Amino acid sequence: MKNEETKKYACPRDMTSGHGCLGMECAAWRWAEPKWGPVEDRRGYCGLAGKPDYPLNPEHEKN
């Protein structure tokens, strides 16, 4: 998911405070795409939740 999308989700580590996911500001954040290009266009995932089995960006997977 893109970094701005993470704000909609609760953090699996911090369920009591009600804070949303910190996205790329969290130490557990993992980038799923190469580290070039604008950050707002790149996708990643929560490392605490495990690596996703589905493509995060189907358009990127084609290249």
Rosetta constraint file for C-alpha pairs under 8 A:
AtomPair CA 1 CA 5 HARMONIC 6.29 0.50
AtomPair CA 1 CA 6 HARMONIC 7.09 0.50
AtomPair CA 1 CA 43 HARMONIC 4.86 0.50
AtomPair CA 1 CA 44 HARMONIC 5.48 0.50
AtomPair CA 1 CA 45 HARMONIC 6.28 0.50
AtomPair CA 1 CA 56 HARMONIC 6.38 0.50
AtomPair CA 2 CA 6 HARMONIC 6.96 0.50
AtomPair CA 2 CA 40 HARMONIC 6.68 0.50
AtomPair CA 2 CA 41 HARMONIC 6.80 0.50
AtomPair CA 2 CA 42 HARMONIC 6.16 0.50
AtomPair CA 2 CA 43 HARMONIC 4.55 0.50
AtomPair CA 2 CA 44 HARMONIC 6.43 0.50
AtomPair CA 3 CA 7 HARMONIC 7.84 0.50
AtomPair CA 3 CA 23 HARMONIC 5.38 0.50
AtomPair CA 3 CA 24 HARMONIC 6.34 0.50
AtomPair CA 3 CA 40 HARMONIC 6.61 0.50
AtomPair CA 3 CA 42 HARMONIC 7.83 0.50
AtomPair CA 3 CA 43 HARMONIC 6.87 0.50
AtomPair CA 3 CA 44 HARMONIC 7.35 0.50
AtomPair CA 4 CA 23 HARMONIC 7.62 0.50
AtomPair CA 4 CA 40 HARMONIC 7.62 0.50
AtomPair CA 5 CA 9 HARMONIC 7.95 0.50
AtomPair CA 6 CA 20 HARMONIC 7.44 0.50
AtomPair CA 6 CA 21 HARMONIC 5.50 0.50
AtomPair CA 6 CA 22 HARMONIC 6.90 0.50
AtomPair CA 6 CA 23 HARMONIC 5.52 0.50
AtomPair CA 7 CA 20 HARMONIC 5.28 0.50
AtomPair CA 7 CA 21 HARMONIC 5.39 0.50
AtomPair CA 7 CA 22 HARMONIC 6.82 0.50
AtomPair CA 7 CA 23 HARMONIC 7.35 0.50
AtomPair CA 8 CA 20 HARMONIC 6.55 0.50
AtomPair CA 8 CA 21 HARMONIC 7.42 0.50
AtomPair CA 9 CA 20 HARMONIC 5.56 0.50
AtomPair CA 9 CA 21 HARMONIC 5.67 0.50
AtomPair CA 10 CA 14 HARMONIC 7.58 0.50
AtomPair CA 10 CA 15 HARMONIC 6.67 0.50
AtomPair CA 10 CA 18 HARMONIC 6.92 0.50
AtomPair CA 10 CA 19 HARMONIC 6.48 0.50
AtomPair CA 10 CA 20 HARMONIC 4.53 0.50
AtomPair CA 10 CA 21 HARMONIC 5.38 0.50
AtomPair CA 11 CA 15 HARMONIC 6.16 0.50
AtomPair CA 11 CA 19 HARMONIC 7.04 0.50
AtomPair CA 11 CA 20 HARMONIC 5.77 0.50
AtomPair CA 11 CA 21 HARMONIC 4.73 0.50
AtomPair CA 11 CA 22 HARMONIC 7.76 0.50
AtomPair CA 12 CA 48 HARMONIC 7.37 0.50
AtomPair CA 12 CA 49 HARMONIC 7.46 0.50
AtomPair CA 13 CA 48 HARMONIC 7.86 0.50
AtomPair CA 14 CA 18 HARMONIC 7.30 0.50
AtomPair CA 14 CA 19 HARMONIC 7.20 0.50
AtomPair CA 15 CA 19 HARMONIC 7.66 0.50
AtomPair CA 22 CA 26 HARMONIC 5.45 0.50
AtomPair CA 23 CA 29 HARMONIC 6.17 0.50
AtomPair CA 23 CA 45 HARMONIC 7.92 0.50
AtomPair CA 23 CA 46 HARMONIC 7.56 0.50
AtomPair CA 24 CA 29 HARMONIC 5.41 0.50
AtomPair CA 24 CA 30 HARMONIC 7.68 0.50
AtomPair CA 25 CA 29 HARMONIC 7.37 0.50
AtomPair CA 28 CA 46 HARMONIC 6.04 0.50
AtomPair CA 28 CA 47 HARMONIC 4.91 0.50
AtomPair CA 28 CA 48 HARMONIC 6.18 0.50
AtomPair CA 29 CA 44 HARMONIC 6.95 0.50
AtomPair CA 29 CA 45 HARMONIC 5.99 0.50
AtomPair CA 29 CA 46 HARMONIC 4.96 0.50
AtomPair CA 29 CA 47 HARMONIC 5.52 0.50
AtomPair CA 30 CA 44 HARMONIC 5.46 0.50
AtomPair CA 30 CA 45 HARMONIC 5.47 0.50
AtomPair CA 30 CA 46 HARMONIC 6.22 0.50
AtomPair CA 30 CA 47 HARMONIC 5.75 0.50
AtomPair CA 31 CA 35 HARMONIC 7.73 0.50
AtomPair CA 31 CA 42 HARMONIC 7.69 0.50
AtomPair CA 31 CA 43 HARMONIC 6.28 0.50
AtomPair CA 31 CA 44 HARMONIC 4.16 0.50
AtomPair CA 31 CA 45 HARMONIC 6.57 0.50
AtomPair CA 32 CA 42 HARMONIC 7.84 0.50
AtomPair CA 32 CA 43 HARMONIC 5.81 0.50
AtomPair CA 32 CA 44 HARMONIC 4.62 0.50
AtomPair CA 32 CA 45 HARMONIC 6.91 0.50
AtomPair CA 32 CA 56 HARMONIC 7.32 0.50
AtomPair CA 33 CA 42 HARMONIC 6.21 0.50
AtomPair CA 33 CA 43 HARMONIC 6.11 0.50
AtomPair CA 33 CA 44 HARMONIC 6.97 0.50
AtomPair CA 34 CA 42 HARMONIC 7.88 0.50
AtomPair CA 35 CA 42 HARMONIC 7.94 0.50
AtomPair CA 37 CA 41 HARMONIC 7.20 0.50
AtomPair CA 37 CA 42 HARMONIC 7.35 0.50
AtomPair CA 38 CA 42 HARMONIC 6.79 0.50
AtomPair CA 43 CA 56 HARMONIC 6.74 0.50
AtomPair CA 43 CA 57 HARMONIC 7.25 0.50
AtomPair CA 44 CA 56 HARMONIC 7.55 0.50
AtomPair CA 45 CA 49 HARMONIC 7.98 0.50
AtomPair CA 45 CA 51 HARMONIC 7.26 0.50
AtomPair CA 45 CA 52 HARMONIC 7.63 0.50
AtomPair CA 46 CA 50 HARMONIC 6.86 0.50
AtomPair CA 46 CA 51 HARMONIC 7.76 0.50
AtomPair CA 47 CA 51 HARMONIC 6.61 0.50
AtomPair CA 52 CA 56 HARMONIC 7.88 0.50
AtomPair CA 55 CA 61 HARMONIC 6.89 0.50
AtomPair CA 57 CA 61 HARMONIC 6.49 0.50
AtomPair CA 58 CA 62 HARMONIC 6.64 0.50
AtomPair CA 59 CA 63 HARMONIC 7.30 0.50
